Every structure is written in structure tokens, then in C-alpha cells.
Amino acid sequence: MKVFINNREYTAESNETIIELCDKVGIHIPRFCYHKHLSVVASCRMCLVDIEGVNHAQPACSTPLRENMKVFTHSNKTKIAQKNSMEFLLINHPLDCPICDQGGECELQDVSLEHGDDHSTYMQLKRVVIDKDISPLISTDMTRCIHCSRCVRFGEEISNVKELGLLNRGEDMKIDVVIEGEVTSELSGNMIDLCPVGALNNKPYRYKARTWDLKQHAGISPHDCLGSNIYYHTYNNKILRAVPMENEQINQTWLSDRDRFGYEGIYSKDRAFKPMISQDGKLIECENQILLDRLNHIIINAIKNHGTENIGCLISPQSTSEELYLFQKLFKSLGIANIDHRTNERDFSYQDDYPIMPSLGININEINEFQNIFLIGVNIKSEFPILSIHLNNAVKDKTKIFSINFDMLDEDFPVFYKKIVNNKNILSLLSNDIEEINVQPNEKNLIIIGPTVSQLPNQSDVLSTINKFNESINARIGFLTDFCNNTSAWLLGNLPHRDICGKKSKIIGKNAYEMISEKLSTYILFNLEPEHDFWDSNIVESALKNSKCNIIFTSYITPMIEKYADMVIPISTFAECDGSYINIDGTFQSFSKIVEPKKDISSGWSILNNLLKYNSSDIYDIKTLRSEIKDLIKDIDIRNFKINFKNVKSKNQLEGNTFIVTRRNTYKTDSIVRRAESLNMTMQSKDNNIYISNNIANQFKDNGYIDFENNNIRYKTNEFTVKTNLPDNTIIFSTNNLNGKYTGPKSQNINIKI
Amino acid sequence: MNPKLCTETYNHSHPASIETYLSLGGYDAWKNILQNKMPRSKIIEKIKDSGLRGKGGAGFLTGLKWSFIPLIEGQKYLVCNSDESEPGTCKDRDILRYNPHSIIEGMLIACYAIGASVGYNYLRGEFMDQQWKVFNEALKEAYKFKLIGNNIISSNINIDIYALIGAGAYIVGEETAMLESIEGKRGMPRIKPPFPAIKGLYGKPTIINNTETLASIPKIMLNEDGWYKNLGLNKSEGMKIFCMSGHINKPGNFEIPLGTPFADLLKSAGGISNNRKIKAVIPGGSSVPVVKGEDMMRINMDYESIASAGSMLGSGGVIVMDDSTCMVSVLHRISRFYYAESCGQCTPCREGTGWLYKILSNILSGKASLNDLEQLNRIAFQIEGHCICALGDAAAMPVRSFLKNFWSEFEYYVDKKESMVS
């Protein structure tokens, strides 16, 4: 279709609006309410343009182009109309730019400079709106609001959490919540970006810096396996805030609150700043220069004295691909086979049948092409908020979502079928009872296996049941993992049974659970917190207590590390080193150092690289290291993964009468977010409840107790919250309870007595 | 004696009862259509030919509007707009309470013509106490007489009508805002296109007609072609109810042929009270431009004549003002109404209506300068035509016309800080 903009001919698609075409060809049209990912409301009237043959200027955002339409974006009529809208927008807007955080990146400032007048004729009193405290993450100055309603539409259309709304009408109209502190969505921070003025601002960043002083650095999210693209903004070598970097494949223009505010964790007082060596039962700081020699010496001695089979090497899948690659390379070259990253797991019988690495099996943005999606053992809303946006779109495209989870948490998108299960009845549900759902094998079906499944003591049985269930629906099977880089951990061979790229190891080492339960003489922990990152922190404690030597590479000092470490090597977090992650759809994404680490903190990969020098001729720089890893992933196509768990069977006995599961609290998932101050003030973080099923609660007597038999723990019955929709004999702990009274396994079947 | 369409039952002892309506030939048109299985296109053609225009304010040809409905199968809706909120207008209020069956019959015929199986009558919240009750009672009677519902008079036609009550917002009288309100959302006008005839209530093709329009339809259908058209005088077509209010002796609703001289209408309404002189008339509800009294006395009450006097026939709410009226105060009061009723969606209307009101308040309290009068004009000009719906225009038009016609009075007020007439 032929159209003319400013007398130049362009070709427009049918139904294309003026603003869409102008954005495409680079003609600037000012706007406030229009956003390419939100519905068109045409209410700000800033994009009014002159159209030949039409009496009044028309909004470019809502006017579709017609054959031979002539639009003038800079004519006098356009200019006057836009100037008039600008005048109206400004009459009630406070002139407090000097104390407004939006100053310098404010759309209202920019547009008024270009399209506004240089003086005001409004002499009456301005509107004032009284603010409410809506969230620990968002600060409000609603007097500045220009009612573009982007934030409201974000809630209605993108996150599907309607928290901010329009109240009153006319000049008294305001954006508000009904109850204070009620903005609790895991995606709420996006409203800060969407707000074109300083009405909704970043609370933790408030008054910290002026935008024009900030430096922008690209980064990748270290908090979940989706790998959202982020810009970190720094001032004086400190990260002050994070904003989304547009990536249509993954996070579009959005960011989860965890990715936006998680960086605060790197400024925790728990950071390990100095290398430390244990002397007389106490950790003493030591000099960096002697560290590597000492470290190498200790490892060589441990091998000599106790044998390679007595050394356990455990690494967190939150580590970068470079670290994961060098970690296994270093220890495997020393002949150690006990290497694993699956510290949150208990049942490993499936491991030989696992694909080369976990993956979603599809690209993240392809998810709305599926007709039926089964979510097993995952709450997308809290664990993978960005995916929630994709699934919300999928549901709008008529996708049906089937949720089978161990927790009763709700999703933010409509769920067609929801079942709360425990680790026993999920087997019978998937084998027999689910026939009612009527899903056909010739439809496009997807099964997503979530992180909670991997923590089950009978994970293998669940996987083989899913496999069997899938025979009837012919779905693609994908995984969502508990850390950002489990993909690399698998691919690069941080496993007792596999080398790089899934090659079978010559010697099969011990898995993560065997390593800690069999009490080895030496433990090397990389980026792991004994208190949080293991399936059962009790067993870890006794293992570390009884071992001869514990070498801890860590960014944070925890009480257990302080107590049991023989050597602490401070390593940088994601923000202070170069690194890469492979996300769950197999995309290899690298990032550079954002800020300089403190003097004695080195990046994990450089320490491992230097250690490698003692024993091998292979020396890497980041470039060769990266290209080597890139080469490995090059030929891997996640779409070709054949997933077959037909013959796996769990070896663990499930004897207890009660199923206990720990919720993966969205802001407690890794060592960095656990320490992000602002996120810890959110409603999600404050959940201290222990949820219990109705049938157990029915047996409660006044002032009664529940005894956990094999853990010797006693709870008063009034410490529990009853949830009627939980399946029988189920107790759910929120992560906050871990290391309170309950320190047992993250998921187990135990006997309780009331 | 003029024929009566919407007001036929008004003088009977039980005007709203179905017996009264039936005794006056009510529902005959509806029964005729069903028994003769009249083709839909024929009804639309007849309404088109009758020249019936929308009585809500815009005066759009009703038959033409109906013909926009797509001929495809599927759910369609009819909405009757009884959210009569325009200041000065009170015609639908009386039709609803004195002749509800004419609305029901009109809605049934309209539903049949456009292929809708459901019709909604949306009443303004203030109608809760009387009109709402009367209309619902009438609906019950119609159901009892099996003139509505399933398989009406064994014709296989199913039509249901529901009455809804608003919550008192003026803006919901705008047709797309009404659709939003029926859907349970905030009453805010939608962007057009798509027009309701293509994508209306719940995304389905929808026709929205004014109460008086629908109430006129049974009589048009009952009479021969050309009957309604010829009711008008002086080249005008059809009838219209005018709601006479202000400084007159006999305020009320007057159903007269279009084209009747204003002087005659004023005479029917008892003339100006207290033998004063006519000063100004707002001929079509508060949102249309004001006309000077002497100009008004020269013209006829029809679309074209009123347009030639620089105003609009609008909803037919005629507000007559005598020479004791302070035009500044009147405009201030009108502006306050639009300031309070702006939905807040579009910037010019949300911010501009408040600004207009504040300046007019300043004039009244003696704090304004002559610049402010220019300012008023400019703001009104900036609002006009730049909003999604017509409320912005409705707020702007009175301001511009009052200033144009009574500039000296405003100037006097600003200068002397008191009204010219008091």
C-alpha cells in the first residue's frame, strides 16, 4: 500500500498505523501512552499528526494508514496540535525536575524541550496527589503522573496482575492501589521503565545518582536459566541499578524484579574480601601471593595422602561456563572423578539417560506455538517471571496450560487444569488418572519439568512416569533448571559419570549426595553455600565437620564456612568478572566485567586457570577459553534431543507417612538474591509460613505437637497454616524456614507423630 | 392537532400499562412483522426512507446506521441509550415512565431488523427510583403477553431484552463508553474505528440507538411509506420532542413536527415568564452553542435552520434564558458540569475542562483579567476535535459561543467585577 509521509512515498502494510510505519522508517513522533508491546489507547494526544483532508490532527498511534494517505509529521498543524497537548500535560505537572530521579531520562522533559512552549500561561493551582507506599521496590510521586496508563495496561496485558488501577475521573483521576504495599508482582519493576515521567521510580536507586553520570554495561541475568539481557548502570565503580536490554528472543523489553534488584546482593556485608587460612581452628587472613602455592600444595597432598577417591569437588551451576569448564578440567586432570554440580538432588538413577544438557527443547519465544503445555513441578510466576509473560501470551493464543505442582502457588496466567500433588500420587496421576484431560498426540504438546522435580527423593520414578505419560500425548519434553547455568554444568562435564559433551567417564565418581554422605577427607566447594545450596544441610555440616580439609571458593562467608573452612578463596560475583552462561534454549551469552572487584578478590576462572598451570601445559586467556566452549555448543541442537527415561528407576525407599517439600522462594534461589536487601523486604520474602494439609490439621489437639521422627524436631501445632487444597499428608516449608528449626532435606518422606 | 408518536399514552390514566398501549394499536407493528415474516432488509429500507434521525444528539440517519451491521451470522446486540444526562434534556425520562412499551416494541423491531437476539436498555443511575421500575414492569408484561422471549408468536424468533442501570456518569451516554460500562469496565469511550456496528459490545456487531428514536419506530412501521417523512414542516422530515426549560411559563416536553418555528414552540410553552424579554437560547442541550434570543425567534426548529444560526439541534433540550440572566454565571455552571464529568482519558479534556472552569471561577470572584477571556477562547479551541469522544467538544462549544455572542458581558464582568445584569 502506497502512502506519503512528509511528501515522501513509503510502502505500508495493511492495518499498519502511522506511528508504526514512522518508527520503522525513523520518523520521530512524540508519544507518551503508546508502547509497542501494549494496547493502543490514544489518550495522551501527543502523537497528533496532520492528515490531508482531515479537519483536525489525528493520533498517529491509532490511525491506520490508508492507500495514498498523506501525513505531515512536521507541518504547522501538527506542530500546533502537539504543542497544545504538551501545554495541557504540563499545566498540572510539578516543576520539580531538579529533585526528580527521572530528570535526564524523562520523556516529558525531552518532548517538552522539542515540542513544548518556553513559558506557561497556567496561573491556577496545580493538582496534588497524596502518595501511598505501594512497594519496597517502587517509589511514587503521583503528582507527577500524566495519566498515560502504561503501568495499568502493563498489569492488565503483560503481567496479568492487576495491581495499579485508575481511580476517580476527570482531573481527579489518579493511578493508585486500593491497599498500601499491594504491588507485589514479580514483574513490578517494569512499570518503572514504562512510566514516562518520574511518577513511578526505582526505590533502591532513589537519589543515588543523576542519570547522566551513569555508565551503562551489558550483562546477562545470573538468577534464572532464561538468561535475560540486562543493562547495569554504574557510578564510581558501583552498580546503582539495572534496566532491561531489549532481546525479542528472551525478555523482550521486560525484566523480572529478581534480575532488576538482585545485584544488591553483591554489596552484602557477608562478602569474602580476603583469602583466609585456618589456624588453630580460626580463619586468619592471608596474603594473595602465597595463596595459590598453598592451595596447590594442599590439593596435591590430599591426593597423595588419601587418594583421589577421597576428594569431593562440588561446584554451583550458578558459576560461569568458563569456571565450570576449568573446574572439571583441573580436577579431572588430577585424576579426581568425584565431581558434581547437582547438590540439590537426592536421586541420581536417571543420570545415564539424561540428555547432553538440560534444555527447554524449543526457543523461549516459540512457546506460544504449543497447544497444550504441561508444567510439572514448577511455579512459573515466582520461579521464572519472564516466562510468565510468554505463557500469558500463549494463553491468549488459546494455549491450554496444565499445572501439576507440589505447591499450591497460583500462576499469573489462566491455568486450564491444576493439580497439587505429592511425590507418590504424581505417579498414579500421570499413569492413570489424567485421562480426563483429553490431549491428543497430534496436537503440539510440550512438557516442562521444573526444578522441584530434581529435588525429589524419587526423581527418577517421576521422570520415567512422565516418559510413559508422554507416550500417549507425544509431547516435546523440556526442562527448567534451578540455576542459571546448569546447561553448562552438564555440557562441560561437571558430573561424576560424564566428561565434556556427554562423553562417558572412564571412572565413574561419586555423585553429590554420595560425596557428602560418605564423609570424604577433602571437600572442595566452589560458589556453594553449605546452608542453602544442598539437598540436606545437616549431612553437609557433618561431612564438613569430619573431613580433614575443606577448601571453599566463595563470594560470601556463611557461618558454616567460617566454622569449617580450612581455606577460603574469595571469588568475584558475576558482576566483577568476564563470563558466559548458556541459557535454557541453548543460547551462549557472554558478558564482560561490570565493576572492578575489591583488591584481593579474583575471578573464579583466573584462579582455576592459574592452578591449572601447576599441573598442565594448558593455559587459557578468556578469548581462547570462550571460543573453546563456543565450539562445543556449536553443533548442539536442542531440538534434536531425544529424551527417554523409560528404564530409569529410583533406588530410594519412600517410607515416611508424610511428604515434606521446600518452596523455592523466588528471592532465595541463589546466594546473590538471598542478600539483595530490597527484595528481602517484599511480601514473597516475608512468607514464614509452614503449610500443612487438611487431614493432618484435623488430627491436631489443643496445644498439641508434631514430632518429625528422624529429625528430632518438634513443632507446636499452632506454628502451621492449614491449606485445604494441599493433598493429604503434605507439609510445605517456605525457604525462610530452612535453617530455622527445620534443617532437613528439601524434599523427603518422613514419619510424623501428632 | 399533531399526531403523537412517543407521547401518545401520556394523557391516559394508566399510561405505562400494556392494556393502554395495546388499546392504541401497540405491538401491531411488531405482530405484523412476525406474521408476515417481513424481510429484514425491507424494515431497514423503510426506516431509511422515513428519514428518521437519531434523537440522542448527533442526528445520524437511523436506517443508514442499521445498514452498517454486517450480514454475517453470529451474535449481534442492540443497545438502547437511556442514559439521558445532557443538561436540559428530559424527554427519555418521560417516555420511559409513561410509554415504556413503545421502547420495547421499537427495540424488538430493531433487534429483528439487525438480527440481534439480545437487546439492552441502559438507564442512567438517577432513573433507579421510577423509570427503572416502570420499564422493568413493562418488560414483565411484555413477557407475560409472549411478545418477547423465545419463539415469539410461533415465529421461531427469539429476542430477550434486559434493562441495566448506570451509576451516574454523564460520559456513559457516549455510545462506546456505554458498551464499556455494560461490559463491567470503566465507562471510558473507545477509539473509533472500529465502529460499534463492526466491533461493539463484547466485540460483536452492535447498534446503539437513543430511546426516543426506538420509541418512534413502531408508529413508522405501522403507517404507510412516507407518512413519517411528511409529518415534518417546512421541508423537514419527521417529529421531535423538545424539552422546554428555563424562564418560561409552561416547561415540559413537546412533541412537534420538525420545522416548527421556534416562536410557535415558545408559545406552546407559555412564553417567557414574568413578561420579560428573551435573551438567549441553548437549543439542543447544554453542550451546543448558545444562540441569541432575537436570532432564535427568527428560525425554525430543525437541523438545518439551527445549524444556520450557528448551533445544533442536539438532543432537543431547549434552555430559554430571559434578560435577567447573567451569561458569565451560566457558562461557569456549564463548565463546572463538563469539568466534573470528563472521564479523564484524553489529555486535552482532562486538563482543559478544569482549566476553563478555574478561569471562569476567577472571573466570577473578580480575579481575572481581559487576557483570561482570550485564554478561554484559546483553550476551548485547543480541546475541540482533539479528543476520542465529543465530551471535549461539548465543553468547548459553549465557551466559544458564549464568548462570541456575549463578549461585552464578559468584558464588563472582568472589568467591573460584577455582573452586567444584576
Boltz contact constraints between the chains, C-beta under 6 A:
constraints:
  - contact:
      token1: [A, 42]
      token2: [B, 191]
      max_distance: 6.0
  - contact:
      token1: [A, 43]
      token2: [B, 345]
      max_distance: 6.0
  - contact:
      token1: [A, 43]
      token2: [B, 346]
      max_distance: 6.0
  - contact:
      token1: [A, 44]
      token2: [B, 347]
      max_distance: 6.0
  - contact:
      token1: [A, 45]
      token2: [B, 346]
      max_distance: 6.0
  - contact:
      token1: [A, 45]
      token2: [B, 347]
      max_distance: 6.0
  - contact:
      token1: [A, 45]
      token2: [B, 348]
      max_distance: 6.0
  - contact:
      token1: [A, 45]
      token2: [B, 386]
      max_distance: 6.0
  - contact:
      token1: [A, 56]
      token2: [B, 385]
      max_distance: 6.0
  - contact:
      token1: [A, 62]
      token2: [B, 191]
      max_distance: 6.0
  - contact:
      token1: [A, 84]
      token2: [B, 382]
      max_distance: 6.0
  - contact:
      token1: [A, 85]
      token2: [B, 347]
      max_distance: 6.0
  - contact:
      token1: [A, 88]
      token2: [B, 347]
      max_distance: 6.0
  - contact:
      token1: [A, 88]
      token2: [B, 348]
      max_distance: 6.0
  - contact:
      token1: [A, 88]
      token2: [B, 351]
      max_distance: 6.0
  - contact:
      token1: [A, 88]
      token2: [B, 352]
      max_distance: 6.0
  - contact:
      token1: [A, 89]
      token2: [B, 347]
      max_distance: 6.0
  - contact:
      token1: [A, 91]
      token2: [B, 351]
      max_distance: 6.0
  - contact:
      token1: [A, 124]
      token2: [B, 358]
      max_distance: 6.0
  - contact:
      token1: [A, 169]
      token2: [B, 343]
      max_distance: 6.0
  - contact:
      token1: [A, 169]
      token2: [B, 344]
      max_distance: 6.0
  - contact:
      token1: [A, 170]
      token2: [B, 342]
      max_distance: 6.0
  - contact:
      token1: [A, 170]
      token2: [B, 344]
      max_distance: 6.0
  - contact:
      token1: [A, 171]
      token2: [B, 350]
      max_distance: 6.0
  - contact:
      token1: [A, 171]
      token2: [B, 354]
      max_distance: 6.0
  - contact:
      token1: [A, 173]
      token2: [B, 344]
      max_distance: 6.0
